[in-house]
Every structure is written in C-alpha cells, then in structure tokens.
Amino acid sequence: MGVYDTIHMELECPKKKIKSKVGVQVKWTEKQYLEDYNVGDDVGFGKNMDNVWVREEYICDECKKRHYAYINLKNGVVKEIIAEAEFKRRNLTNFLDYSDLL
C-alpha cells in the first residue's frame, strides 16, 4: 500500500442516476502525503500543460461498479471533473491515463 492524495468530486452514478460525493485516490500529484483536493486546488501536476484531461477509475458508492472520472487540469489547477458520459457527450477524446504518467 502507498500513500496517495485524494481528489474529491460529486458525480452522477451512470447506473442509478443519483449524484454522490466521490473521493478518487491519485498517484500523480506533487506531494502524495494524504492531501485532499477539490476543484480549484493546485495539485502540482501539469504546471506546463495548458489544458489536459486525466482519466481516473473509481468505485461508485451507489452501484458498487467501476467507472471513470475525467479531471481537467490547467497549469496544475483542477478546473473541472466530469463523468465518462459527459466526456463522451462533449466529443473529447484526448486524455492521460495513470499508466501514461509513470
């Protein structure tokens, strides 16, 4: 087990259509000391990137299934977090996955 930071968000369960608060553990932030982040916070990653989406997997508390959240970073700041359905609806296709960040 490692020590990871958590990004908090509110997302709608794609199965049950219920909004709930979700905490996604991430391994790519700057500190990795059990920090908590929200939209608007500087996570220290992507400071040289104007607009990057990072895909993270989470387990939904409502349906207990795995889903994806997409975290938008602009110069290291969390600007937006959206569910997979919204990512697809916007016709967005480019994102980084955790394996891309190793």
Buried (B, 14 or more C-beta within 10 A) or exposed (E): EEEBBBBBBEBBBBEEEEEBEBEBBBEBBBEBEEBEBEBEBBBBBBEEEEEBBBBBEBEBEBBEEEBBBBBBBBEBBBEBBBBBEBBEEEEEEEBBEEEEEE
